[in-house]
């Protein structure tokens, strides 16, 4: 080993086996493909080997590393010519060990000694080495301070910059005192490279020790540099550092909080704002104030300089601009004119950042907003086709978001979303989603403009081509897409035909996927049952193996038992194979189907029913056993009751699994050009709070509503998950759970779950309108602390009316305390209600609602938003105690819907407060 | 801001690993690789380029079989991260000449040096090869390019065409020629990727050209360059109806649906005389990307005939015709066609007298593959394949087979007729006239005929 090591270090030689790489111990044992072959033949896979490196390293590390150490030590003092080359080789060796995870920290002092050189390549390697080990070896790091500090004063600006960067990257908290001096000099350095490094260095220092950074007043220096520096990259780095520092500072520092308070407590400022997103945090405010004149001038100046910035810095500035709220429409046009050529940039990130600016600035100008959609279409399509598949994926995700918001824009360009055969699956899948979205719209559009059919069916025809595709996942996705289109459209005639043709293709995966869809279709359009049943009846149940498809087939056999001749016999044969059926879902469906069939055609099914119940009662699966028992008892009790429960009159399902709420969609749109769009989730669902990023900090009030509410997040996440699932599965599972929860009483509609949910929301509406009448009488008495609703004849009220609830008319809370409380408390009441359109009309004046609520001792603490969405935060306090209620109220003025989220110190009275709040709200329009 | 950047080999080895923020755990590369490798149990679906795992966002792009990965905690712009990864790959390629596992391993010190300058504390500083040049001091260890898989669109010129100095595209921007002095040259490549879908009756359903003008400059002193394009070049399809159908006749204006430009491009006189002026930075970069949906004449027509011969046999006749001038030759043609799943054996009947022709039945994928090395414009080639089925075939074979897809490369031909009329180099010194290479090439992106 020694000989080998010695040999290859002095004169690097190639591996005698593979002649590919230099021969060293690591290569010989790990990387050489001959060695790998040997490992593999011994049954050891290379993965295992990579993971087992640490133990391997112990093996030879000592000899190897100490050898290196020796040689380095010999060279340290040497000034002989050629030393640098030898050093380079040795340093390379050290670093190569370091990168593959071998601990070479023991040569630290030798490395530092050797770095006293003017050779920049050597220095760079040394810095890399030091940066890697300093953090975990603070004592060693101290050794480097001296030479790094000396290098920071070197004549060569490159060395100054590099040394400063390494110094800041050491990451050792108790060495920060040594940073301040070099950093301060760096920021004032004559060379732009050094200033560039220093600007980021300040941020590194902030992360190590915020106090040191603030005490040295570095942010102010950065601000100064940002405005004055001639080098664009220096300006960009100052900007990013400041953004990050302020966003972090806003959460902790008292000064920052104070400034924010002053911001929050200025209602006029809030009301001036056109959108929620521009209620800026201190950080951003500071950025704005940092510019010498008014915001406006600076932004424009900044935009004029745009081209001086590198493409990446442009992204940062554009992101900042998208937060900026112009004062008037002229300014909006100025900005857009300045930025328009950015849409032709070859860098997709720049284009998307520009589009974000355009979209957000024109939100309130409907016409212009539409024009923006038209304008951005071509650049986006170019990005999709010119970039790598990965880039296409990112851009397509954004296109999908846009299409969901404005489906018309691509109704003529659907051909762009035809899949190409060599695209990766993830791109194809997105394109299918695009086709689904576009097809849907073009048809509705066509319904209005007469020449229907021809047009909307084109994407469907295209989709049908994919179904025949040999690529199985692709075929499946395509069938689902066709089904989605069918479920969205009014005219499903042609599509149902297509689906039925799929069944005739006799490919197992196609049949399986189609059956599931046909089932959903039948639930939505029972009128098609005749055509479908004829085809479905011909499918041999033996050709259907997938549980989901099998369940769908069985459901149809039961539901349409009277239309299908063979249905009892098919069911019978399925029951005979009960034990071979592994999926509990299928067995559950089988039970339900057989009893449905029995009730319609008793003589033919009797035998099958007996067998099914017997097998069901003996089943090892709890749910199956329960259901069998339930049916058994039901039949014993009364067959006509069973008939009513199992075979209710058929009702069409109008809405399947609930789609994403508009609030979530809006929030994703707010986060345009971020991962939220790709994941189709707002950022709070997938990022920790502290990582919301430099750009997210402006949604200050937004954070209020989203910050750390575990239950809310969970609910929302579930909603999203449900969307991802197959339509049938989510609904049928819900049926099941609901059925059990209601102790069988919900079984009167086992397959039409939607009716119960709509019933539920109906109940809500009733509740509100009832309250309206009942509380109308109490309005006067409320002010004099009468009991709400208690004295009133409650009438046929579905819910118990609230107990006494008195509010403190002069309650006060400071915004910061409000925000804290909001973060801490869980949501105790969350509901969606409708309000009187007249009330909405009254809200044309933004102060109307806060003033109105004030009369009921409910105080507005913050508000914002723009048509049609407004958001208010209210606060109220109990009369006798300090127990508080916090309300987030999102009003959609076009649909007259209100989303309420109430949080309370005293959970038990939150319901009472919710009703009080609703009744107060409902009286907004009434004189 | 990026937390980490790393490059993994196909086997999942860490070739390069750089942590910028320290807020993502060290084992992320391993976690990432396992996730990507076992994305779906059946292994049929590829992992999307962006995904979130335990609060860490992973971005990755694949370049010549290597995985370039970035991780981030924050809600970053996905196109920013993915674009960055592509750029990093390009910068590394510019410096190393070739991008491969071997070249990365040999030059890892240089690569770390680059990475330090490209990203600082997670923030992107620059990805310009030109700017980076002043910060980079290591010299690349050149790897023999011959055995390396080609990268990037310009690599197509390496195969076949003798007139092109194939090695030039694998030249590092910093390494000197063996002779010691740099050769003054500039490459301008017009690369068009075409996508055509034919209906079963041979009618063009969709067609699109994704073009790019790629430039790679090895000129010293960064002189300004003027690039003149067709006079009758129009951008935007608004006026399309005035021009009518003109694609296949070979005349008429060239209409781009849309295009975008590299940031170094000045378009001051573009509206007047269709010239672009720029000072080309070092390294390879796209001057302009464009997209055309104007109809054009597809370079190949594909004709498929399926004849059933009894229930256990069928014959497939594939006919391709080169619809371009005979002065032009297409390279590396590959025709593929999925066959019914019950196909067990295929006998081929190849035309005689054609060099480098081969037909094969890939049993595992149930796919017919027919490759031809060269096809001269105007010629027609036929393949007859006799299929044997393991079980009696009922119904329609066309539903179980196809579509026919084709890949090819055609040098010195571009269907859009976009041209670089001249390439002017503003001379600063009186040195010898630099070499200018203007090359055209067409490549099939998705060339599919349904049956």
Interface residues (C-beta under 8 A of the other chain):
Chain A: X20 X21 X46 X47 X50 X51 X92 X95 X96 X99 X100 X101 X120 X121 X124 X125 X128 X135 X158 X165 X169 X171 X193 X196 X197 X200 X203 X204 X233 X237 X240 X244 X307 X310 X311 X312 X315 X319 X343 X344 X345 X346 X347 X348 X349 X351 X352 X353 X378 X379 X381 X382 X383 X385 X386 X387 X388 X389 X390 X391 X393 X394 X395 X397 X398 X415 X416 X418 X420 X421 X422 X423 X424 X425 X426 X465 X468 X470 X472 X473 X505 X506 X671 X673 X674 X675 X676 X677 X678 X679 X683 X686 X687 X688 X691 X692 X693 X694 X695 X696
Chain B: X1 X11 X12 X13 X14 X16 X17 X22 X23 X30 X44 X45 X46 X47 X48 X49 X50 X52 X55 X57 X60 X61 X62 X73 X74 X75 X76 X77 X78 X79 X80 X82 X83 X84 X85 X86 X102 X105 X106 X108 X109 X112 X113 X116 X120 X121 X123 X124 X125 X126 X127 X128 X131 X135 X137 X138 X195 X197 X206 X208 X210 X212 X236 X257 X258 X259 X260 X261 X262 X263 X286 X288 X289 X290 X291 X293 X338 X366 X395 X399 X403 X405 X445 X446 X448 X450
